[in-house]
Amino acid sequence: MTSYRPDPKIVSLGHDFYDPVEPARFPKCIPRFLNERWAERIGLEVDEQSWARHFCRFESLPGNLAEPLALRYHGHQFRVYNPEIGDGRGFTFAQLRDESGRLLDLGTKGSGQTPYSRHADGRLTLKGGVREVLATEMLEALGVNTSKSFAVFETGEALERGDEPSPTRSAVLTRLSHGHIRIGTFQRLAFFGQVESLAKLTRYCLENLYGEQPDTDDADNALRLFELASAATATLAASYLAAGFVHGVLNSDNINITGESFDYGPWRFTPYWEPEFTAAYFDHYGLYAFGRQPEAIQWDLAQLAGCLSLLAEARKLSDLLAAWNGRFDQALVDALLDRLAIERGANDRAIAGALIRALATKAQTIDRVFFDWRRGHDPGEESYRAEEFRELAALLRGRERPKSHPYWSQAAPCSMHIEEVEAIWSAIADHDDWQPFNDKVKAIRLMGDALNERRRDSVEQNARTS
C-alpha cells in the first residue's frame, strides 16, 4: 500500500498565482463514482464518510492545503484571446505524491463560484460528471496521458442549462491530475509583463512537474521547459488520433504544461477515421476536428513560445517549435504501433502509413480494426479484403504475437460512441439506473487490462534478460 504523501508545492508560487476560495455548501452528497484503485495508488485510506467529507464538503486533507485555491490564467478560446477567465467552477484542493513520486493535484469541477465565475453558478451537471468519468476511464485504458476522475458526488441541486433539458441534476467532480498549470497560466503573466513571475513559474514546472533541477539561467530554463512541453504535447496529439478521440475544445487554457489531457466537455470518439469529425456543436468551422487536433495543439504551443520569449531568445524557441512536426510524426507511429501491440521493427513507418490508409477506407470502425488486428494478426480476406488491408497484412507478416487475455475472445470491442453515452445517461436520468454506467466502467477496465499485455510482456522480458 502506498503511503499518503502530502506536498502542497503550489503555495511556493505565492498569492499572485491563485485566490483562496470557499467550496459551495451542497444539500446532498450522494456518491456516484469513487476511484478506489487510484485512492490506493496515492495512499488515501478513506471510508464512505471520509469520501464525502473530503470530496463533497472539501474538508482539508491532513497536512495539505488549508483552503482551496482557484488558479489564475488567461487563454485563447477558439483563437480569440480572453483575459477574463480562470478557475470559474473549480479549485486546487490538495497536492500529493503518487507511488512513483510524481506531484499530483486533486482539483475540482462544479465546486462553486470563484472570482472568475463571471456570473455563472459554478456548478456541474450530473451528466457532465458522468461523461467525464467515461472519457477519462476510456482514455486511461487506451494509454492516453489523461487526468483521472477521482470522485463524483450528486449534490441535490436543480440546474438550469441551455444545452440540455432543464432543470437537471447537479454534481461535483474531483479529478486527479499531473498539475493544473496551463499554457494559459503563462499567457496571463506575459499579458501583464510579469517577467519575474514567468521565471518563477518556469522553475516550478521544471522542478515539480518534470522532476528536473532548474538552472540559474532563466533563458536556459525557458528553453528546457519548452522542449519538454513540445515533446509532451506531440505525444498527446498523436495519442488522440490513435485513440480515435476528439477533445472538442483545445483552447490554450485547456492544454496542460505536462501534456496531460484534461477538462472534458463536448468530447466524442469518432467511430470512423474521419479527419473532419467534430465533437462540439459550437465548433462551426471544424477548428478542433479530429484531424486538426495536432494543428490546434501546435498552435497553442506557439502561444507558449511567445510567452517564454520574454525569458529566452525567440529564434531558439522558434527552432524548437519547428521541430514539433517531426516529434509528432514519430509519436504517431509509436502510438499506432502501441495500440496494435507489435514490437518495433525496420518498417514501422510503413506499417503506420498502411494502417492509416486502411482505417480511412471506413470498412470498419476504428475500435473494430484495432480489436481484430491486435498483435499483428490478419483476420483474413473475408472481413478485410480491401487492397489497403491486404497491404497492411503483408507488412505485418512475421510480427504476429499470441493474444492471451480473455477480452480478445469477446464478440466485439469495447467502444465509447455517442449513442452508448446517451443511453447510459438516459438510464440514469429516466430511471436512476446506474447499472449500465457501472457495467461500462468495468468493461473499460477489462479492456485496459488486456491492452496492457504488451507492457507486461516487456517488463517480464527485461526481467528475464537482466
C-alpha positions as CSV (number, residue, x, y, z in Angstrom):
1,M,0.0,0.0,0.0
2,T,1.4,3.4,-1.0
3,S,1.7,5.8,1.9
4,Y,-0.1,9.2,1.8
5,R,2.5,11.9,1.0
6,P,1.0,15.4,1.1
7,D,3.1,18.0,-0.7
8,P,1.3,21.3,-1.3
9,K,4.0,22.9,-3.5
10,I,1.6,25.3,-5.2
11,V,1.8,27.7,-2.3
12,S,5.5,28.3,-3.1
13,L,4.4,30.3,-6.2
14,G,2.8,32.9,-4.0
15,H,-0.5,34.8,-3.9
16,D,-0.2,36.3,-7.4
17,F,-1.0,32.9,-8.9
18,Y,-4.2,32.0,-7.1
19,D,-7.1,33.1,-5.0
20,P,-8.3,31.3,-1.8
21,V,-11.9,30.4,-2.2
22,E,-14.7,28.6,-0.2
23,P,-16.4,25.5,-1.6
24,A,-20.1,25.6,-2.2
25,R,-22.4,24.0,0.5
26,F,-24.4,21.3,-1.2
27,P,-27.7,20.0,0.2
28,K,-26.7,16.4,-0.6
29,C,-23.6,14.2,-1.0
30,I,-24.6,11.1,-2.8
31,P,-21.6,9.1,-4.0
32,R,-21.9,8.1,-7.7
33,F,-18.3,7.2,-8.6
34,L,-15.3,6.6,-6.3
35,N,-12.0,5.7,-7.8
36,E,-10.7,3.4,-5.2
37,R,-7.8,2.0,-7.3
38,W,-6.3,5.5,-7.6
39,A,-7.0,6.3,-4.0
40,E,-4.8,3.3,-3.1
41,R,-2.1,4.4,-5.5
42,I,-1.9,7.8,-3.8
43,G,-2.1,6.3,-0.3
44,L,-5.6,7.6,0.7
45,E,-7.4,5.3,3.1
46,V,-10.9,6.6,3.0
47,D,-14.2,5.1,4.2
48,E,-17.6,6.2,2.8
49,Q,-17.9,9.0,5.3
50,S,-14.4,10.3,4.5
51,W,-15.0,10.3,0.8
52,A,-18.0,12.7,1.3
53,R,-16.2,14.8,3.9
54,H,-13.2,15.4,1.7
55,F,-14.6,15.2,-1.8
56,C,-18.0,16.8,-1.5
57,R,-17.7,19.1,1.5
58,F,-14.0,19.6,0.8
59,E,-12.6,19.5,4.3
60,S,-8.8,19.7,4.1
61,L,-6.8,16.6,3.8
62,P,-4.2,16.1,6.6
63,G,-1.0,18.1,6.1
64,N,-2.3,19.7,2.8
65,L,-3.7,23.0,1.6
66,A,-5.5,24.8,4.4
67,E,-8.0,26.3,1.9
68,P,-8.9,25.6,-1.8
69,L,-7.1,27.7,-4.4
70,A,-8.7,29.0,-7.6
71,L,-5.9,29.3,-10.1
72,R,-5.4,32.4,-12.3
73,Y,-4.9,32.1,-16.0
74,H,-5.9,33.6,-19.4
75,G,-6.1,31.9,-22.7
76,H,-7.1,31.8,-26.4
77,Q,-10.6,30.4,-26.8
78,F,-11.2,29.4,-30.5
79,R,-8.2,31.7,-31.3
80,V,-9.6,34.7,-29.5
81,Y,-7.7,35.9,-26.5
82,N,-9.7,36.1,-23.3
83,P,-8.2,37.8,-20.2
84,E,-11.4,37.3,-18.2
85,I,-11.0,33.6,-17.4
86,G,-9.5,31.5,-14.6
87,D,-10.8,28.7,-12.4
88,G,-14.5,29.6,-12.6
89,R,-16.1,26.5,-11.1
90,G,-13.2,24.6,-9.7
91,F,-10.1,24.9,-7.5
92,T,-7.0,23.0,-6.5
93,F,-7.9,21.2,-3.3
94,A,-4.7,19.3,-2.4
95,Q,-1.4,18.1,-3.8
96,L,0.4,14.9,-3.1
97,R,2.9,12.3,-4.4
98,D,2.0,9.1,-6.1
99,E,3.8,5.8,-5.9
100,S,6.5,6.9,-8.4
101,G,7.0,10.3,-6.7
102,R,5.0,12.4,-9.2
103,L,3.4,15.5,-7.8
104,L,-0.4,15.3,-8.4
105,D,-3.2,17.7,-7.9
106,L,-6.7,17.0,-6.6
107,G,-8.7,19.6,-8.4
108,T,-12.5,20.1,-8.7
109,K,-15.2,20.9,-11.3
110,G,-18.5,22.2,-10.1
111,S,-17.4,23.1,-6.6
112,G,-18.9,26.6,-6.6
113,Q,-18.3,30.2,-7.6
114,T,-14.9,31.8,-7.6
115,P,-13.7,35.3,-8.6
116,Y,-13.6,34.0,-12.2
117,S,-17.2,32.6,-12.5
118,R,-18.4,35.6,-14.5
119,H,-22.0,35.5,-13.1
120,A,-22.2,31.7,-13.8
121,D,-23.3,29.4,-11.0
122,G,-20.0,27.5,-10.6
123,R,-21.8,24.2,-10.8
124,L,-21.5,21.0,-12.8
125,T,-24.4,18.9,-14.2
126,L,-24.6,15.3,-13.2
127,K,-24.5,14.4,-16.9
128,G,-21.2,16.3,-17.2
129,G,-19.8,14.4,-14.3
130,V,-20.8,11.0,-15.8
131,R,-19.4,12.0,-19.2
132,E,-16.1,13.0,-17.7
133,V,-15.8,9.6,-15.9
134,L,-16.5,7.8,-19.1
135,A,-14.0,9.9,-21.1
136,T,-11.1,9.5,-18.6
137,E,-11.7,5.8,-17.9
138,M,-11.7,5.1,-21.7
139,L,-8.6,7.2,-22.4
140,E,-6.7,5.8,-19.5
141,A,-7.4,2.3,-20.8
142,L,-6.3,3.3,-24.3
143,G,-3.0,4.6,-22.9
144,V,-3.6,8.3,-23.3
145,N,-1.9,10.5,-20.7
146,T,-5.1,11.8,-19.0
147,S,-6.3,13.2,-15.8
148,K,-8.2,10.6,-13.7
149,S,-11.8,11.1,-12.5
150,F,-11.4,10.6,-8.8
151,A,-14.8,11.1,-7.3
152,V,-18.3,12.2,-8.4
153,F,-21.0,13.1,-5.9
154,E,-24.5,14.1,-6.8
155,T,-25.3,17.3,-4.9
156,G,-29.1,17.6,-4.9
157,E,-29.5,20.9,-6.7
158,A,-31.6,21.7,-9.8
159,L,-29.6,23.4,-12.5
160,E,-30.7,25.4,-15.5
161,R,-28.8,24.8,-18.7
162,G,-29.4,25.9,-22.2
163,D,-27.9,22.9,-23.9
164,E,-29.7,20.1,-22.2
165,P,-33.2,19.6,-20.7
166,S,-33.6,21.7,-17.5
167,P,-33.8,21.7,-14.7
168,T,-31.2,19.0,-14.5
169,R,-29.3,17.2,-11.7
170,S,-26.1,18.6,-10.2
171,A,-22.8,17.1,-9.2
172,V,-19.3,17.9,-8.1
173,L,-16.3,16.1,-9.6
174,T,-12.8,15.7,-8.2
175,R,-10.1,14.9,-10.7
176,L,-6.5,13.7,-10.1
177,S,-4.1,15.5,-12.4
178,H,-0.4,15.9,-13.0
179,G,-0.6,19.6,-12.5
180,H,-3.2,22.2,-13.4
181,I,-0.6,24.6,-14.9
182,R,-1.8,25.5,-18.3
183,I,-0.3,27.3,-21.3
184,G,-2.9,30.0,-20.3
185,T,-1.2,30.3,-16.9
186,F,1.9,31.6,-18.8
187,Q,-0.2,33.8,-21.0
188,R,-1.6,35.7,-18.1
189,L,1.9,36.5,-16.8
190,A,3.1,37.6,-20.2
191,F,0.0,39.7,-20.7
192,F,0.9,41.7,-17.6
193,G,4.6,41.7,-18.4
194,Q,5.4,39.9,-15.2
195,V,8.8,38.5,-16.2
196,E,10.0,37.5,-12.7
197,S,6.8,35.6,-12.2
198,L,7.2,33.9,-15.5
199,A,10.7,32.8,-14.5
200,K,9.4,31.5,-11.1
201,L,6.6,29.5,-12.8
202,T,9.1,28.0,-15.3
203,R,11.3,26.9,-12.4
204,Y,8.3,25.5,-10.6
205,C,7.2,23.4,-13.6
206,L,10.7,22.1,-14.2
207,E,11.3,21.1,-10.6
208,N,7.9,19.9,-9.5
209,L,6.2,18.6,-12.7
210,Y,9.2,17.4,-14.7
211,G,11.5,16.5,-11.9
212,E,14.4,18.5,-13.2
213,Q,16.7,20.8,-11.3
214,P,16.3,24.3,-12.6
215,D,19.3,26.2,-13.9
216,T,20.4,29.6,-12.5
217,D,19.9,30.9,-16.1
218,D,16.2,31.8,-16.7
219,A,16.7,31.6,-20.5
220,D,18.1,28.1,-20.3
221,N,15.2,27.1,-18.0
222,A,12.6,28.5,-20.5
223,L,14.2,26.6,-23.4
224,R,14.3,23.4,-21.5
225,L,10.7,23.7,-20.4
226,F,9.6,24.5,-23.9
227,E,11.5,21.4,-25.2
228,L,9.8,19.2,-22.6
229,A,6.4,20.7,-23.3
230,S,6.9,20.2,-27.0
231,A,7.7,16.5,-26.6
232,A,4.7,16.0,-24.3
233,T,2.2,17.8,-26.5
234,A,3.4,15.9,-29.6
235,T,2.7,12.7,-27.8
236,L,-0.7,13.9,-26.6
237,A,-1.8,14.9,-30.2
238,A,-0.6,11.5,-31.5
239,S,-2.4,9.6,-28.8
240,Y,-5.7,11.4,-29.6
241,L,-5.5,10.1,-33.2
242,A,-4.6,6.6,-32.2
243,A,-7.5,6.5,-29.8
244,G,-9.9,8.0,-32.3
245,F,-10.6,10.7,-29.7
246,V,-11.9,14.3,-30.2
247,H,-11.4,16.6,-27.2
248,G,-13.6,19.2,-28.6
249,V,-12.2,22.4,-27.0
250,L,-8.4,22.6,-27.4
251,N,-8.1,26.2,-26.2
252,S,-4.8,27.3,-24.8
253,D,-6.3,27.2,-21.3
254,N,-7.1,23.5,-21.8
255,I,-3.6,22.5,-22.7
256,N,-1.6,21.4,-19.6
257,I,2.1,22.2,-19.5
258,T,2.8,18.5,-18.9
259,G,0.9,17.3,-22.0
260,E,-1.8,15.6,-19.9
261,S,-5.3,15.6,-21.3
262,F,-7.9,17.1,-19.0
263,D,-11.2,19.1,-18.7
264,Y,-13.7,17.1,-20.8
265,G,-16.7,18.9,-22.2
266,P,-18.1,18.1,-25.6
267,W,-15.8,15.2,-26.3
268,R,-16.5,12.3,-28.7
269,F,-14.9,9.2,-30.0
270,T,-15.2,9.2,-33.8
271,P,-16.5,5.8,-35.0
272,Y,-14.5,6.0,-38.3
273,W,-11.3,7.6,-39.3
274,E,-12.9,10.9,-40.4
275,P,-10.5,13.9,-40.2
276,E,-13.4,16.3,-40.4
277,F,-15.4,14.8,-37.4
278,T,-16.1,17.4,-34.7
279,A,-17.3,17.0,-31.1
280,A,-18.6,20.4,-30.2
281,Y,-21.8,21.6,-31.7
282,F,-20.5,25.2,-31.5
283,D,-17.3,24.4,-33.4
284,H,-18.9,25.7,-36.6
285,Y,-15.7,25.8,-38.7
286,G,-14.2,22.5,-37.5
287,L,-11.2,24.2,-35.8
288,Y,-10.9,21.3,-33.4
289,A,-12.0,18.5,-35.7
290,F,-10.4,15.0,-35.3
291,G,-7.8,15.5,-38.0
292,R,-7.0,19.1,-37.0
293,Q,-6.1,18.4,-33.4
294,P,-2.4,18.3,-34.0
295,E,-2.6,21.7,-35.7
296,A,-4.6,23.1,-32.8
297,I,-2.2,21.8,-30.1
298,Q,0.8,23.1,-32.1
299,W,-0.9,26.5,-32.4
300,D,-1.4,26.6,-28.6
301,L,2.3,25.6,-28.1
302,A,3.3,28.6,-30.3
303,Q,1.5,30.8,-27.8
304,L,3.7,29.3,-25.0
305,A,6.7,30.1,-27.1
306,G,5.6,33.7,-27.4
307,C,5.3,33.9,-23.6
308,L,8.7,32.4,-23.0
309,S,10.3,34.8,-25.4
310,L,10.3,37.2,-22.5
311,L,12.9,34.9,-21.0
312,A,14.7,33.3,-23.9
313,E,15.8,34.1,-27.4
314,A,12.8,34.0,-29.8
315,R,14.9,32.4,-32.6
316,K,15.8,29.4,-30.3
317,L,12.2,28.9,-29.3
318,S,11.2,29.1,-32.9
319,D,13.7,26.4,-33.8
320,L,12.3,24.1,-31.1
321,L,8.8,24.8,-32.3
322,A,9.7,24.0,-35.9
323,A,10.9,20.5,-34.7
324,W,7.4,19.8,-33.3
325,N,6.1,18.2,-36.6
326,G,8.9,15.7,-36.6
327,R,8.2,14.8,-33.0
328,F,4.5,14.4,-33.7
329,D,5.2,12.2,-36.8
330,Q,7.3,9.8,-34.7
331,A,4.9,9.9,-31.8
332,L,2.0,9.0,-34.1
333,V,4.0,6.0,-35.4
334,D,4.7,4.9,-31.8
335,A,1.0,5.4,-30.7
336,L,-0.4,3.4,-33.6
337,L,2.0,0.6,-33.2
338,D,1.4,0.6,-29.4
339,R,-2.3,0.2,-30.0
340,L,-1.6,-2.6,-32.4
341,A,0.8,-4.1,-29.7
342,I,3.6,-5.1,-32.0
343,E,7.3,-4.8,-31.3
344,R,9.3,-2.2,-33.1
345,G,11.0,-3.1,-36.4
346,A,12.5,-1.7,-39.5
347,N,9.3,-1.0,-41.3
348,D,7.4,0.8,-38.5
349,R,6.6,3.9,-40.6
350,A,5.4,1.8,-43.5
351,I,3.0,-0.1,-41.2
352,A,1.7,3.1,-39.6
353,G,1.1,4.6,-43.0
354,A,-0.7,1.5,-44.3
355,L,-2.8,1.3,-41.1
356,I,-4.0,4.9,-41.6
357,R,-4.9,4.2,-45.3
358,A,-6.8,1.1,-44.2
359,L,-8.6,3.0,-41.4
360,A,-9.5,5.7,-43.9
361,T,-11.5,3.2,-46.1
362,K,-14.1,3.1,-43.2
363,A,-14.6,-0.6,-43.9
364,Q,-14.8,-1.0,-40.1
365,T,-14.8,1.3,-37.1
366,I,-11.5,2.3,-35.6
367,D,-12.1,0.2,-32.5
368,R,-13.0,-2.9,-34.6
369,V,-9.9,-2.6,-36.7
370,F,-7.6,-2.5,-33.7
371,F,-9.5,-5.2,-32.0
372,D,-9.3,-7.5,-35.0
373,W,-5.7,-6.7,-35.9
374,R,-4.3,-6.6,-32.4
375,R,-0.8,-8.1,-32.0
376,G,-0.3,-8.1,-35.7
377,H,-3.0,-10.8,-36.6
378,D,-4.6,-10.7,-40.1
379,P,-8.3,-11.5,-39.6
380,G,-8.4,-12.7,-43.3
381,E,-9.7,-11.5,-46.6
382,E,-13.4,-12.4,-45.8
383,S,-13.6,-9.5,-43.4
384,Y,-10.8,-7.2,-44.8
385,R,-10.5,-7.8,-48.5
386,A,-9.7,-4.2,-49.5
387,E,-6.3,-3.6,-51.1
388,E,-5.3,-1.3,-48.2
389,F,-5.9,-4.1,-45.6
390,R,-4.0,-6.6,-47.8
391,E,-1.1,-4.2,-47.9
392,L,-1.2,-3.9,-44.1
393,A,-1.3,-7.7,-43.7
394,A,1.8,-8.1,-45.9
395,L,3.7,-5.6,-43.8
396,L,2.7,-7.3,-40.5
397,R,3.7,-10.8,-41.6
398,G,6.2,-12.2,-39.1
399,R,5.3,-9.6,-36.4
400,E,2.3,-11.6,-35.0
401,R,2.1,-12.4,-31.3
402,P,-0.4,-14.5,-29.3
403,K,-3.4,-12.9,-27.7
404,S,-4.0,-14.5,-24.3
405,H,-6.3,-12.2,-22.4
406,P,-10.0,-13.2,-22.2
407,Y,-11.0,-9.8,-23.6
408,W,-9.9,-10.9,-27.1
409,S,-12.4,-13.8,-27.1
410,Q,-15.3,-11.3,-26.9
411,A,-17.5,-10.8,-29.9
412,A,-16.9,-7.1,-30.2
413,P,-14.5,-4.4,-28.9
414,C,-15.3,-2.1,-26.0
415,S,-16.2,1.3,-27.6
416,M,-17.5,4.6,-26.4
417,H,-19.6,6.2,-29.2
418,I,-22.1,8.9,-28.5
419,E,-25.1,6.6,-28.8
420,E,-23.9,4.5,-25.9
421,V,-23.0,7.5,-23.8
422,E,-26.5,8.9,-24.3
423,A,-28.1,5.5,-23.5
424,I,-26.1,5.3,-20.3
425,W,-27.2,8.8,-19.3
426,S,-30.8,8.1,-20.2
427,A,-30.9,5.1,-17.8
428,I,-29.8,7.4,-15.1
429,A,-32.0,10.4,-16.0
430,D,-35.2,8.4,-16.6
431,H,-34.9,5.6,-14.1
432,D,-32.0,6.4,-11.8
433,D,-30.5,3.2,-13.1
434,W,-26.7,3.2,-12.6
435,Q,-26.1,-0.3,-13.7
436,P,-25.2,0.5,-17.3
437,F,-22.8,3.1,-16.1
438,N,-21.1,0.8,-13.6
439,D,-21.0,-2.1,-16.1
440,K,-19.4,0.2,-18.7
441,V,-16.6,1.2,-16.3
442,K,-15.9,-2.5,-15.5
443,A,-15.9,-3.3,-19.3
444,I,-13.4,-0.4,-20.0
445,R,-11.1,-1.5,-17.2
446,L,-11.2,-5.1,-18.5
447,M,-10.1,-3.7,-21.9
448,G,-7.4,-1.7,-20.3
449,D,-6.0,-4.8,-18.6
450,A,-5.9,-6.5,-22.0
451,L,-4.3,-3.6,-23.7
452,N,-1.5,-3.7,-21.1
453,E,-0.4,-7.2,-22.1
454,R,2.4,-5.7,-24.3
455,R,3.7,-3.6,-21.4
456,R,3.7,-6.5,-19.0
457,D,5.4,-8.7,-21.6
458,S,8.1,-6.1,-22.0
459,V,8.6,-5.9,-18.2
460,E,8.8,-9.7,-18.0
461,Q,11.3,-9.9,-20.9
462,N,13.5,-7.3,-19.3
463,A,13.4,-9.2,-16.0
464,R,14.5,-12.4,-17.8
465,T,17.4,-10.8,-19.5
466,S,18.7,-8.7,-16.6
